[in-house]
Amino acid sequence: MSGQGSGGNVLAALCSFFIPGLGQLLQGRLVIAIIQFVLAAALWVFLLGWLIHLWSIIDAAKFKAK
């Protein structure tokens, strides 16, 4: 992935739109992907999972590889 705004980040953001953490998984960030998926699943019980879902989408879109 080449960085913010790249086609890879757009694809990752779209994946995170459907499943929180999937975009991060595509970017090779396993730990944050698991954290976002588990937090979203846990918070959807209290109808707050959308917060983590949005965080996941924005994080995938703005990711810059080092």
TORZA-133237 format. One record per residue (C-alpha): residue number from 1; residue in three letters; chain; x, y, z. Coordinates in pm, 1 decimal, padded with zeros to 6 digits. Example, Ala and Ser with C-alpha at 12.3 -4.5 7.8 and 13.67 -1.06 7.14 Angstrom:
TORZA-133237
    k    r  c        px        py        pz
    1  ala  A   01230.0  -00450.0   00780.0
    2  ser  A   01367.0  -00106.0   00714.0
//
This chain:
TORZA-133237
    k    r  c        px        py        pz
    1  met  A   00000.0   00000.0   00000.0
    2  ser  A   00138.4   00338.4  -00088.5
    3  gly  A  -00034.7   00557.9   00167.2
    4  gln  A  -00333.7   00775.4   00241.1
    5  gly  A  -00563.1   00820.7  -00056.9
    6  ser  A  -00423.1   00521.9  -00242.3
    7  gly  A  -00648.4   00264.9  -00403.5
    8  gly  A  -00543.9   00014.5  -00138.1
    9  asn  A  -00666.9   00239.3   00140.7
   10  val  A  -00997.3   00296.1  -00036.9
   11  leu  A  -01041.9  -00079.5  -00069.0
   12  ala  A  -00947.8  -00125.5   00298.3
   13  ala  A  -01200.0   00140.7   00403.9
   14  leu  A  -01472.1  -00029.4   00200.1
   15  cys  A  -01390.1  -00363.2   00361.8
   16  ser  A  -01407.3  -00202.7   00706.7
   17  phe  A  -01746.2  -00058.5   00613.4
   18  phe  A  -01885.1  -00411.1   00594.7
   19  ile  A  -01683.2  -00578.1   00873.1
   20  pro  A  -01496.3  -00366.8   01130.0
   21  gly  A  -01127.6  -00455.9   01126.2
   22  leu  A  -01128.2  -00625.8   00786.5
   23  gly  A  -00958.7  -00327.7   00623.2
   24  gln  A  -00684.4  -00329.7   00884.0
   25  leu  A  -00641.5  -00702.5   00825.1
   26  leu  A  -00595.0  -00635.6   00451.9
   27  gln  A  -00329.1  -00377.8   00542.5
   28  gly  A  -00144.7  -00638.6   00749.1
   29  arg  A  -00229.6  -00491.1   01091.3
   30  leu  A  -00354.7  -00801.8   01270.8
   31  val  A  -00361.8  -00672.1   01631.5
   32  ile  A  -00566.0  -00357.6   01561.9
   33  ala  A  -00797.3  -00560.0   01334.4
   34  ile  A  -00876.7  -00801.5   01617.0
   35  ile  A  -00923.2  -00516.6   01866.0
   36  gln  A  -01165.7  -00330.8   01639.5
   37  phe  A  -01364.1  -00643.3   01552.2
   38  val  A  -01401.2  -00752.4   01915.8
   39  leu  A  -01484.7  -00400.9   02040.7
   40  ala  A  -01745.0  -00349.2   01768.0
   41  ala  A  -01907.0  -00684.7   01841.0
   42  ala  A  -01914.0  -00617.4   02216.0
   43  leu  A  -02046.2  -00262.7   02183.5
   44  trp  A  -02320.2  -00351.5   01934.6
   45  val  A  -02489.5  -00519.9   02230.4
   46  phe  A  -02532.0  -00168.4   02377.8
   47  leu  A  -02602.6  -00008.5   02035.7
   48  leu  A  -02265.9   00173.3   02044.4
   49  gly  A  -02085.8  -00047.3   01795.6
   50  trp  A  -02127.6   00216.2   01526.6
   51  leu  A  -01858.0   00423.3   01700.5
   52  ile  A  -01598.7   00149.7   01656.0
   53  his  A  -01731.8   00080.6   01308.1
   54  leu  A  -01668.3   00443.4   01204.8
   55  trp  A  -01327.6   00440.8   01373.2
   56  ser  A  -01237.8   00129.8   01174.6
   57  ile  A  -01337.5   00288.6   00841.6
   58  ile  A  -01153.3   00615.2   00907.2
   59  asp  A  -00844.7   00436.3   01040.6
   60  ala  A  -00822.8   00217.3   00729.3
   61  ala  A  -00864.2   00516.9   00497.9
   62  lys  A  -00599.2   00731.5   00670.0
   63  phe  A  -00335.4   00461.1   00723.6
   64  lys  A   00017.2   00550.2   00609.7
   65  ala  A   00268.5   00268.4   00584.2
   66  lys  A   00607.1   00339.1   00735.5
//
